[in-house]
Amino acid sequence: MDVVVVGAGQAGLQVAASLRDHGHDGRVVLLGAEDDAPYQRPPLSKHYLGGPGGSRSVALRGPAWFAEHGIDLRTGARVSAIDRAARSVRLADGTAVGYDHLVLALGARPRRLPVPGADLAGVVTLRSLPDADALRLALARDVLDVVVIGAGFLGLELAAAARTLGHTVTVVERAAAVLPGALSAPTADALAAAHRQQGTTLLLDRRVEGFLGRDGAVRAVQLADGTRLAADLVVVAVGAVPRTGLARAAGLAVGDGAPAGVEGVEGVEVDAALTTTDPAIRAVGDCAAFPCPVGGARIRVESVQNAVDQARFVAASLLGTAAGPTYSDLPWFWTSQHGLTVQIAGRAAGRDRTRTLGDPGSGRFSTLRFGDGVLRCVESVNRPAEHLAARRLLAAGTVVTAEVAGRADFALC
Ligand SMILES: Cc1cc2nc3c(=O)[nH]c(=O)nc-3n(C[C@H](O)[C@H](O)[C@H](O)COP(=O)(O)OP(=O)(O)OC[C@H]3O[C@@H](n4cnc5c(N)ncnc54)[C@H](O)[C@@H]3O)c2cc1C
């Protein structure tokens, strides 16, 4: 069986590695558009920005590993088309690569802000290693006025890294709170307080009208309320858009995006076994819109856990060794900012009831989130043992009602 994986990121690399782990001895071809071998993205918005750089420090595997495992890694190899009838993909240079099974692990690209001045020098986004290297070099120069647009995970991590390096940092967010929709109020408030305490200015409920420049380079950010912020560097961190063009052009079902405020139905549509509308093609990671194991609504998740666990499932499923017929791993996520490590187990929906264990003022606490009266998600701040306990509890499907969790003697571990 020949397996071709398009996309040599976190998910694509894991599909290839897991195929070998499960004993697959057929051909495995890993095609990546980037010039770098597969690397980790999480450090790029964190310590990488203040470090010496270099692809080795973030590489997912050493250079010898691919040959040792018989994985045909081709970097700088962008796939331009899928010929489903012939079961082959075509590279931009015209080469065709045949497959028995194809896995799409195409990832996502940064969303752009459609405002005047968005193409000025010094207005940047962060997704790739070259993006991070450019940012790292910019932040290593003089003290800068850095404006980060978007107070999501990426924006806040970047803001923390830039502030730690001594820059003047302002974060502009359209919503009234940081991490809108992603975190409960106690956790989001703790992160916001840490940023303010470290001297970052958070401007919430503000809209960017455009970027102003001189000699082609950004100099200021214009807000809709008339505020003008001095800026030497603007990082736009307003979300990511799944890469779906290849799948769409091949006639696979692709979600077109959700109405404002509804998360994630944009992406390559897959069923619960992560199979696209072509049984020979799977999709995993940031690009895949899959049915949520709880509730069944189609979701898309951008996290290392999701990329790795979906990749492992697909590899096992292709080889007939998966534990079950459908992907149902518990989502978990982490972020690290200004000494606060937030770990999230499970998935919450909207504005559910919460209960906090511990004192948020101490910088160590967990917030329990309930949906339909049952525990769905636990956000732990500097409480790794509670995070692990929550993961075990939720993954086992243990039902913890809000009533039980509300008792004074309730503890996760
Ligand atoms: C800066 C940053 C920080 C992050 N921090 C965290 C964190 O702290 N915790 C966490 O859980 N997650 C974090 N994430 C998210 C996490 O990195 C992603 O969810 C994960 O990388 C998704 O893996 P993927 O393989 O689906 O996509 P990617 O890693 O993006 O890989 C997709 C690859 O496919 C390639 N590709 C696309 N189209 C083609 C084509 N036509 N032909 C060939 N190749 C193609 C792309 O070039 C890319 O290399 C972060 C992401 C970023 C950008």
The ligand as a Gaussian input file, in Angstrom:
#p B3LYP/6-31G(d) Opt

LIG

0 1
 C        3.094000      30.403000      16.071000
 C        2.188000      29.283000      16.464000
 C        2.111000      28.876000      17.789000
 C        1.298000      27.810000      18.168000
 N        1.235000      27.428000      19.483000
 C        0.509000      26.356000      19.844000
 C        0.478000      25.880000      21.188000
 O        1.073000      26.462000      22.098000
 N       -0.236000      24.754000      21.470000
 C       -0.920000      24.064000      20.494000
 O       -1.534000      23.034000      20.769000
 N       -0.938000      24.508000      19.207000
 C       -0.250000      25.625000      18.863000
 N       -0.254000      26.073000      17.562000
 C       -1.085000      25.354000      16.558000
 C       -0.365000      24.137000      16.015000
 O        0.954000      24.434000      15.677000
 C       -1.140000      23.653000      14.785000
 O       -2.431000      23.287000      15.212000
 C       -0.444000      22.470000      14.128000
 O        0.789000      22.868000      13.583000
 C       -1.334000      21.908000      13.019000
 O       -0.635000      20.932000      12.305000
 P       -1.008000      20.658000      10.768000
 O       -0.058000      19.603000      10.316000
 O       -2.450000      20.469000      10.625000
 O       -0.661000      22.032000      10.031000
 P        0.764000      22.692000       9.793000
 O        1.672000      22.412000      10.930000
 O        0.484000      24.111000       9.443000
 O        1.343000      21.938000       8.516000
 C        0.737000      22.009000       7.251000
 C        1.822000      21.959000       6.207000
 O        1.225000      21.679000       4.943000
 C        1.934000      22.387000       3.964000
 N        1.123000      22.487000       2.745000
 C       -0.031000      23.189000       2.570000
 N       -0.485000      23.052000       1.309000
 C        0.401000      22.243000       0.670000
 C        0.488000      21.742000      -0.653000
 N       -0.434000      22.051000      -1.576000
 N        1.535000      20.946000      -0.978000
 C        2.477000      20.618000      -0.051000
 N        2.445000      21.071000       1.216000
 C        1.420000      21.871000       1.579000
 C        2.195000      23.717000       4.639000
 O        3.232000      24.417000       3.981000
 C        2.584000      23.266000       6.049000
 O        3.951000      23.042000       6.150000
 C        0.532000      27.156000      17.168000
 C        0.565000      27.577000      15.830000
 C        1.394000      28.643000      15.478000
 C        1.435000      29.085000      14.024000

